[in-house]
């Protein structure tokens, strides 16, 4: 059994930025993904990631902010999306 898409969306803003959220349900858990979710959340421009969250195999859950990468403690799908949206809002407002 393969991953099942849960959320697949992509939005383009007039300023040239893109928000893309892709989330899948996984059939099994792994040490890198102790929850059954695979995710890729992106905010940026083509060739420029400003904010990103993902859990690529071998790295586990983590967050990107420009050139910095740090671990992310996954709590729930709702919290993941809320944290991503908060980071994007902070970036857009310059706060």
N, C-alpha and C positions, 0 to 999 in steps of 0.2 A: 504494500500500500504506500502511496506517495503523499506528499504534502497537499493539503486542500486549501485553496485560497479563501481567506476570510475577508480581507479588505484589500482592494486594489484601486488606488486613486492617484490622480496626478492633476495638479492645478498650476496654471501659469499666471503670473502677475504682470501687470503693465510695466513694472520696473525691471523685468527680465528674470526675476527669481522664479524658482520652481519649488513646489512642495510635492513630494511623492511619498506615499505611505503604502507599503506592501507587507501584508501579514498573512502567514499561513499557519494552519493547524497541522501538527506533526503526529504521525501514528505512534511514535515512541519517544521516550526521554533519553537524554545522554548526559554524561558528566558536564559537558559544556552548556547543555540546554536542559536543566532539571525540570523545566516546565515544557509543555507540548506546543510551544510557539516558536516560529522562525519569523524574524522581523527585519525590515529595512526601511528606515524613515530618513528622508533626505530633505534638506532645505539648502538651496544654493542656486548657482548658475551653471550652465554647461561648463564642465571642467573645473568648477570651484565648489567644494563642499564647505558650507558655513556651519551648519549643524547637522549631525547625523546620529542615529542610534541603530545598532544592529547587533546580531549575535552570530556572526560567521563561525562556521565550524572551526574548532581549534582555539578560538579566542574567547568564547563566552559572551555574555551581555556586556556591551560597552557603549560609550558615548563619545562622539567626536565634536569638538568645537574648534573650528578652523584647523590649525596644525596640531592641536592637543588631543590626545586620546586618553580616556580614563574608564575604569570599571563602572558599570551601572548595576544597581541592585534591583532586579526585576521583582515587582510586587504583584502587579496585575496588568492586564491588557489596557484597562481604562487608565491606570496610573501612568503607564508608558506613554500613551497618547497625550495625556495631560502634561506630563513633563516635557515632552517634545514641543507641544504647542506653546508652553510657557517660555522655553528657550528661544523659539522662533519669535515670539512677541517681544522678548527682551532685545533680541538682535534688531528687529525692525524699528523699535522705539529708541534704541541706543541706550537703554537703561542698564 
